[in-house]
Amino acid sequence: MRIIFCFMMFAITIQGMALDNIKIREDLELLDIKGKTYLYSDKTDTMTVVQIAAMPDALWKKKPLTGYSEHSEWVMVQFENESEIAFDKVLYLNNPISHILDFYFVENGVLQEELVATGLARSAKSKLYNDPCFPVRLHLPAKGVVKVLIRIFDPLSSMNAPLFLMGFDTATRLKDKNLSFSFLWIGILVLSLMLALFMYVSIRQDIFLYYIMFGISTGMIGTANLGILFLFIDSDPYQIVTNYYQVGAVIMINFMPRFLNSIVPISEISRRAWHGMKAMGYLAICIAVLYSMPYFKFSFFFTNLFINTMVSLTALLFLYLLITLCIASVKKMDRALTLFVVYLIYLTLAFSNVILPLFGVADKGLDGFNLVLMGSVFETIAFMILMAQVTLSVYRERENLYKQVQSNQEIMMEAIVKGQEDERNRFAKDLHDGFGQMISSLMLNIKGLETTQSTNIEKRSGIFRQSTSILNDMYVELKNICFNLMPQTLLAAGVGEALKEFANRINESGEIIVEVSLFDMEERLTEIQEISIYRISQEWINNIIKYSNASKIELQITKDEDEITLLIEDNGTGFDKSALESGKGNGWKNIHSRANLIKGEVELDTTVGIKGNTFILNAPAKLDVGVKNDLVLTN
């Protein structure tokens, strides 16, 4: 094998291809080495740096490093010092997430023994200074040539090697800028998450929960992919950070659409697209679970499949959201245009400075790191403003709802009190006009007995018969008054039997027929439900008798597991529903007040001049209220 390799080296050496040297002077402050690097892929993963350093120039290909590889990739660049004195520069590799990253230096043909090992698989203390990427010191001897060999191995990430050579002043400014932007981004992100958590605990709106998950995923992806996490950890030999990044991607795919939908209801634009976005999130979870299994995780094929699928899902999701927000902006939906502009700016910065450079489609400059962070800061601040608007609108809605509820309660209490007064007046009138007159007649009869002689048996017998008749009438009147106040059948047998008794009393008049039908009403309702349904039925049927000229009324009560339905139909003349709602009478208000007590909703179907009216009350079958029935019992 070695003989074949040596023969290949000799044959290629004869061809005599020389590598270009990059000429360097001491006053150089910044040089982008784009397009000046050479690449060699070690398919065997067994070649040593000595073999790589002695390899003929013809084996090196002049091209940048991009894409995925399961092998060790070697990047080489040669510098030539034109000065008479030796000096040092900073070689800056703008790649934050390489798993194994080894720097070797060959000065004037001699391999230096010192190894700069800065990859995540080993301690990164050999970095020249603490930075998200990889700065190393490069010594350039006077009138000498230095060959830089960089071994990169990272089968779980897309590899790239954007190199820059710079002076120490430039490197210091770059470090200070990177650290400033990093901590600014972390501070604003943490602040936004704390505010979102506080707001979620305060008002329990899903938008804040979705933002918390979205913000966490942004933090996980940003700290891993941009290298900020490595400002705080020294090494990552087991590639936990890569898995950390992938978990962040799965969370973002699932919660970013939900968060944006909470700001602008994009699900209303296209239900199919919305379901497609949610399906992407579920698919991402399934792929991540599958990839967590050792058989798939340590397979380069499945690793590439997983990464490419996740990147494709993320890109497709971004495209879906961008198109949907564009449509929402055209439709002039609230906050849609603002969100579209914010999202477009952030995605442009992220794609141009992170995604595209990973695949070698675009160049990654030194400012790409900070541009992405500034885009994220801009996005976070914009989201905080949008969430503040949503919060303000929620507070306004709740305030208006509170005022409406308060107003309804006042109207309801007014109607109940007015109903009580009307009932007391009616009760007093019944006692005075009916019962009172009967008592007066009975008292006259008793006085008549006192003045009639005991020998006048026939006259005294007439007075007794007349008194007995009055007592019977008093008994009937008393029963009617008690029935109107609270039917004993309602308390003893339930609302169904009480309504049947009420219908029988009306039917005795012969002027109108009332039919009562009960379905699945074997079990009793709660007391407040039965009284409310009875009073509502009584009120509405009395209205029908007074105003609609109906000859027939059908009343049905149906109960299932979740709902009670009261249906009252008559063949009377239709009327203007708005006149009923705006009228000064208390009957309709009393009906709504009692419906509110059992959390019911009232519907009325009637048309002016057309025969037939339908009244419907829907209320929950199970009612758990701690309301006393005092106000109900009086009416």
URUR-V265594 format. One record per backbone hydrogen bond with DSSP energy under -0.5 kcal/mol. CO is the residue of the C=O (numbers start at 0). NH is the residue of the N-H. Records with the same first field share a line. If there is no record, write none. Layout:
CO->NH, NH
This chain:
0->4
1->5
2->6
3->7
4->8
5->9
6->10
7->11
8->12
9->13
10->14
11->14, 15
12->15
15->17
20->22
21->79
23->81
24->27
28->166
30->32, 164
32->35
37->75
38->60
39->41, 73
40->42
41->71
47->51
48->52
49->53
51->54
55->58
56->59
60->38, 62
63->65
64->160
66->158
71->41
72->74, 151
73->39
74->149
75->37
76->147
77->21
78->145
79->23, 81
82->142
86->139
88->90, 137
89->91, 165
90->92, 135
91->93, 163
92->94, 133
97->119
98->120
99->152
100->117, 118
101->150
102->115
103->148
104->106, 111
105->107, 146
106->109
108->110
109->106
114->116
115->102, 117
118->121
119->235
123->126
128->130
132->134
133->92
134->127
135->90
136->138
137->88, 139
138->140
139->86
140->143
143->80
144->107, 146
145->78, 147
146->105, 148
147->76
148->103, 150
149->74, 151
150->101
151->72
152->99
153->156
160->162
161->93
162->32
163->91
164->30
165->89
166->170
167->171
168->172
169->173
170->174
171->175
172->176
173->177
174->178
175->179
176->180
177->181
178->182
179->183
180->184
181->185
182->186
183->187
184->188
185->189
186->190
187->191
188->192
189->193
190->194
191->195
192->196
193->197
194->198
195->199
196->200
197->201
198->202, 203
199->203
204->207, 208
205->209
206->210
207->211
208->212
209->213
210->214
211->215
212->216
213->217
214->218
215->219
216->220
217->221
218->222
219->223
220->224
221->225, 227
222->228
223->226
226->229
227->230
228->231, 232
233->123
235->238
238->242
239->243
240->244
241->245
242->246
243->247
244->248
245->249
246->250
247->251
248->252
249->253
250->254
251->255
254->258
255->259
256->260
257->261
258->261, 262
259->262, 263
263->265
264->267
265->268, 269
269->273
270->274
271->275
272->276
273->277
274->278
275->279
276->280
277->281
278->282
279->283
280->284
281->285
282->286
283->287
284->288
285->289
286->290
287->291
289->292
292->295, 296
293->297
295->298
297->299
298->302
299->303
300->304
301->305
302->306
303->307
304->308
305->309
306->310
307->311
308->312
309->313
310->314
311->315
312->316
313->317
314->318
315->319
316->320
317->321
318->322
319->323
320->324
321->325
322->326
323->327
324->328
325->329
326->330
327->332
328->331
332->335, 336
334->338
335->339
336->340
337->341
338->342
339->343
340->344
341->345
342->346
343->347
344->348
345->349
346->350
347->351
348->352
349->353, 354
350->355
353->357
354->358
355->358, 360, 361
356->359
357->66
362->364
364->367
366->370
367->371
368->372
369->373
370->374
371->375
372->376
373->377
374->378
375->379
376->380
377->381
378->382
379->383
380->384
381->385
382->386
383->387
384->388
385->389
386->390
387->391
388->392
389->393
390->394
391->395
392->396
393->397
394->398
395->399
396->400
397->401
398->402
399->403
400->404
401->405
402->406
403->407
404->408
405->409
406->410
407->411
408->412
409->413
410->414
411->415
412->416
413->417
414->418
415->419
416->420
417->421
418->422
419->423
420->424
421->425
422->426
423->427
424->428
425->429
426->430
427->431
428->432, 433
429->433, 434
430->435
431->436
433->437
434->438
435->439
436->440
437->441
438->442
439->443
440->444
441->445
442->446
443->447
444->448
445->449
446->450
447->451
452->455
454->456
455->459
456->460
457->461
458->462
459->463
460->464
461->465
462->466
463->467
464->468
465->469
466->470
467->471
468->472
469->473
470->474
471->475
472->476
473->477
474->478
475->479
476->480
477->481
478->482
479->483
480->484
481->485
482->486
486->489, 490
487->491
488->492, 493
489->493
493->497
494->498
495->499
496->500
497->501
498->502
499->503
500->504
501->505
502->506
503->507
505->508
506->509
512->552
514->554
516->556
518->558
525->529
526->530
527->531
528->532
529->533
530->534
531->535
532->536
533->537
534->538
535->539
536->540
537->541
538->542
539->543
540->544
541->545
542->546
543->547, 548, 549
547->572
550->512
551->570
552->514
553->568
554->516
555->566
556->518
557->564
561->620
562->559
563->618
564->557, 566
565->616
566->555
567->614
568->553
569->612
571->611
573->608
574->576
575->579
576->580
577->581
578->582
585->589
586->590
587->591
588->592
589->593
590->594
591->595
592->596
593->597
594->597, 599
595->598
600->617
602->615
603->605
604->613
606->609
609->573
612->569
613->604
614->567
615->602
616->565
617->600
618->563
620->622
622->624
624->626
628->632
629->633
631->634
